[in-house]
Amino acid sequence: MKPSLKKRFKKTTAILLSLFVMLFVFRLIYGYQTVTDTVAANVYHEMVDISAGVRKNYASKKYQLNAGLTPVSVDQKYEKIADINTLSTKFDQEEKQIRAQIKDYKGLIQFENKSGNKGYRTLNLIIGIPPENFDSIYHSLIKVGKIQSKQITKTDKTNEYKELNARKASLEKIRNSLIELKAKGGRIDEYMQLENRILDIEQQLQELGVSLGNFDDENEFCTVKVALAEGQLSEISVIQRVKVALEWTIKYYTLLLAGLSFAALFAYLLLLTIDKIRTNI
């Protein structure tokens, strides 16, 4: 092999090898940045519908709205819900920690479901929390175990509250009119129909009273839903990371070389074609 050719071969080999090493190092660093040293393993978490039959929690916020020259006082009613799903490797300890935080932040457990054998236990809680303690308990609970998912949803309920009050006022007006009509006397069958209609309205008013009771200032709560699932964490070894990085590097390095070879071949054929056209001209 000629010295110049040999030197060019070594240089090309060094460049290709450097490119391979760069891709490998990049993928290895990327793996460390995006995947932690531990991953969830052997987790069995049966999803439980923990909302059915539980009272709705609402809160209110008063503020001034500057509408023109005269400020308007607005009483907003809203529903605020936090959903927290956590993987636990110290189930008993972390369950006690959650219950202690509920007590510290003056929360009320409105629903509880605990199931599963040791090693695969799950705990689902719905907690009513005073609005002023909502953010504090949320930030405390997301530090328990290994968080799998978390979110906060806030929904305005002002219009719903107003509609319930309007419906209540309408029903009370109808009831009073029927009572006045009943006092005027009449046939027995008409009297019975009026009485049944009044009882029906009374029942509707009771149901409305329950719904409106959820909006009372003294019952104001925000909702925190906690799902604690027991599981194990498996360690990702250095060898496993190197193996994944090497497989990825070989795959994409091969594709890169194939792409460069195709581009070089295309450029070579293009230059030949251009040179041939010039010769013919």
C-alpha positions in Angstrom: 0.0 0.0 0.0 1.4 3.4 -1.0 2.3 5.7 2.0 -0.2 8.4 0.9 -3.0 5.9 0.5 -2.1 4.3 3.8 -2.1 7.6 5.5 -5.5 8.5 3.9 -6.9 5.1 5.0 -5.8 5.7 8.6 -7.3 9.2 8.6 -10.7 7.9 7.3 -10.7 5.1 9.8 -10.0 7.5 12.6 -12.8 9.8 11.5 -15.3 6.9 11.3 -14.2 5.5 14.6 -14.5 8.9 16.2 -18.0 9.3 14.8 -19.0 5.9 16.3 -17.6 6.8 19.7 -19.4 10.2 19.7 -22.7 8.6 18.9 -22.2 6.0 21.6 -21.2 8.6 24.2 -24.2 10.8 23.2 -26.7 7.9 23.6 -25.1 6.9 27.0 -25.4 10.4 28.4 -28.9 10.7 27.0 -29.9 7.5 28.8 -28.7 8.8 32.1 -30.5 12.1 31.6 -33.9 10.7 30.6 -34.1 7.3 32.5 -33.4 7.2 36.3 -31.3 4.4 37.9 -34.5 2.8 39.2 -37.7 1.8 37.4 -41.0 0.4 38.6 -41.3 -3.4 38.5 -44.0 -5.9 39.3 -46.6 -3.3 40.0 -50.2 -4.5 40.2 -52.6 -1.6 40.6 -56.3 -2.2 40.1 -57.9 1.1 39.1 -60.9 1.8 41.4 -63.7 4.2 40.6 -63.5 6.2 43.8 -65.8 9.1 42.8 -69.2 7.4 42.8 -71.4 8.2 45.8 -68.9 10.7 47.3 -70.1 14.3 48.1 -68.9 17.0 45.8 -66.5 19.5 47.3 -66.8 23.1 46.4 -65.1 26.3 47.5 -65.6 30.0 47.0 -63.5 33.0 46.3 -64.6 36.6 46.6 -63.0 39.3 44.5 -63.6 42.7 43.0 -64.3 43.1 39.3 -63.7 46.5 37.8 -66.6 46.9 35.4 -66.7 50.5 34.4 -66.7 53.1 37.1 -68.3 50.9 39.8 -66.4 47.9 41.1 -68.5 44.7 41.2 -68.2 42.1 43.9 -68.0 38.6 42.5 -68.5 35.4 44.6 -67.0 32.6 42.5 -67.8 29.0 43.3 -65.4 26.4 42.0 -64.3 22.8 42.3 -60.6 22.0 42.6 -59.3 18.5 42.4 -55.8 17.1 42.7 -55.1 13.5 41.4 -51.9 11.9 42.7 -50.7 8.4 41.8 -47.7 7.1 43.7 -45.6 4.0 43.7 -44.6 2.9 47.2 -41.7 0.6 48.2 -42.4 1.3 51.9 -46.2 0.9 52.0 -46.9 0.9 55.7 -44.5 3.7 56.4 -45.8 5.9 53.6 -49.4 5.2 54.4 -48.8 6.5 57.9 -47.1 9.5 56.4 -50.1 10.3 54.2 -52.6 9.9 57.1 -50.4 12.1 59.3 -50.4 14.8 56.6 -54.1 14.6 56.3 -54.4 15.2 60.0 -51.9 18.1 60.0 -53.7 19.9 57.2 -57.1 19.4 58.8 -58.3 17.1 56.0 -61.3 14.8 56.1 -61.2 11.3 54.5 -64.4 11.0 52.5 -63.7 7.7 50.9 -61.2 4.9 51.5 -60.4 1.7 49.7 -57.5 -0.6 50.6 -57.0 -3.9 49.0 -54.4 -6.5 47.9 -51.9 -8.8 49.6 -48.6 -7.7 51.0 -46.3 -6.7 48.2 -49.2 -5.8 45.9 -51.4 -3.6 48.1 -53.2 -0.5 46.9 -54.7 2.4 48.9 -57.2 4.9 47.3 -58.3 7.9 49.3 -60.6 10.9 48.6 -59.8 13.7 51.0 -61.7 16.9 51.6 -59.2 19.7 52.3 -59.8 23.3 53.4 -59.0 25.6 50.4 -56.3 27.4 52.3 -54.4 24.1 52.9 -54.8 22.7 49.4 -51.5 23.8 47.9 -49.6 22.8 51.0 -50.9 19.3 51.3 -50.5 18.8 47.5 -46.8 19.7 47.6 -46.3 17.4 50.7 -48.1 14.4 49.2 -46.1 14.5 45.9 -43.0 13.9 47.9 -44.3 10.6 49.2 -43.1 7.5 47.3 -42.3 7.7 43.7 -44.8 9.8 41.8 -46.2 8.1 38.7 -48.6 10.9 37.7 -50.1 14.1 39.2 -52.5 16.8 38.1 -54.7 19.6 39.4 -58.1 20.5 37.8 -60.1 23.6 38.7 -63.6 24.0 37.3 -65.8 27.1 37.7 -69.2 26.2 39.3 -70.7 29.7 39.7 -73.3 29.3 37.0 -74.4 25.9 38.4 -74.8 27.5 41.8 -76.9 30.3 40.4 -79.0 27.9 38.4 -79.7 25.8 41.6 -80.7 28.9 43.5 -83.0 30.1 40.6 -84.6 26.6 40.5 -85.1 26.7 44.2 -86.8 30.1 44.1 -89.1 29.0 41.3 -90.1 25.8 43.1 -90.8 27.7 46.3 -93.0 30.2 44.4 -95.0 27.3 42.8 -95.3 25.6 46.2 -96.7 28.8 47.8 -99.2 29.3 45.0 -100.4 25.7 45.3 -100.8 26.0 49.1 -102.9 29.2 48.5 -105.0 27.4 45.9 -105.5 24.5 48.3 -106.8 26.8 51.0 -109.7 27.9 48.7 -111.2 24.4 48.9 -112.8 22.4 46.2 -113.5 18.8 45.2 -111.7 15.9 47.0 -109.9 14.7 43.9 -108.6 18.2 43.1 -107.5 18.5 46.7 -105.6 15.2 46.5 -103.9 16.2 43.2 -102.8 19.5 44.8 -101.5 17.7 47.8 -99.5 15.2 45.7 -98.1 18.1 43.6 -97.0 19.9 46.8 -95.3 16.8 48.1 -93.5 16.3 44.8 -92.2 19.9 44.9 -91.2 19.5 48.6 -89.1 16.4 47.6 -87.5 18.4 44.8 -86.7 21.2 47.2 -85.1 18.7 49.6 -82.9 17.4 46.8 -81.9 20.9 45.9 -81.2 21.7 49.5 -78.7 18.8 49.6 -77.0 20.1 46.4 -76.9 23.6 47.6 -75.6 22.4 51.0 -72.4 21.4 49.2 -71.8 25.1 48.4 -72.2 26.3 51.9 -69.3 28.4 53.2 -69.0 26.2 56.3 -68.7 23.0 54.2 -66.0 24.4 51.8 -63.5 21.9 50.7 -61.2 21.1 47.8 -60.6 17.5 46.8 -57.4 15.5 46.9 -57.4 12.0 45.4 -54.5 9.8 46.3 -53.7 6.3 44.9 -50.8 4.6 46.6 -49.7 1.3 44.9 -47.2 -1.0 46.4 -44.4 -2.3 44.2 -40.7 -2.8 43.8 -38.0 -0.8 42.1 -35.4 -2.6 40.0 -32.0 -1.1 39.4 -30.7 -0.4 35.9 -27.1 -1.6 35.8 -24.2 0.1 34.0 -23.9 -3.0 31.8 -27.5 -2.7 30.8 -27.1 1.0 29.9 -23.9 0.2 27.9 -25.8 -2.6 26.0 -28.7 -0.3 25.1 -26.4 2.5 24.0 -24.3 0.1 21.9 -27.3 -1.4 20.2 -28.7 2.1 19.4 -25.3 3.3 18.1 -24.7 0.3 15.8 -28.2 0.7 14.4 -28.0 4.4 13.7 -24.3 4.4 12.8 -25.1 1.8 10.1 -28.0 3.9 8.8 -25.8 7.0 8.8 -23.0 5.3 6.8 -25.6 3.9 4.3 -27.0 7.4 3.9 -23.6 9.0 3.4 -22.6 6.3 0.9 -25.8 6.8 -1.0 -25.2 10.6 -1.0 -21.6 10.1 -2.2 -22.7 7.8 -5.0 -25.4 10.2 -6.1 -22.9 13.1 -6.1 -20.4 11.0 -8.1 -23.0 10.0 -10.7 -24.2 13.6 -10.9 -20.7 14.9 -11.5 -20.2 12.2 -14.2 -23.4 13.3 -15.9 -22.4 17.0 -15.8 -18.9 16.2 -17.1 -20.4 14.1 -20.0 -22.8 16.9 -20.9 -20.0 19.4 -21.0 -17.9 17.1 -23.2 -20.7 16.7 -25.7 -21.2 20.4 -25.9 
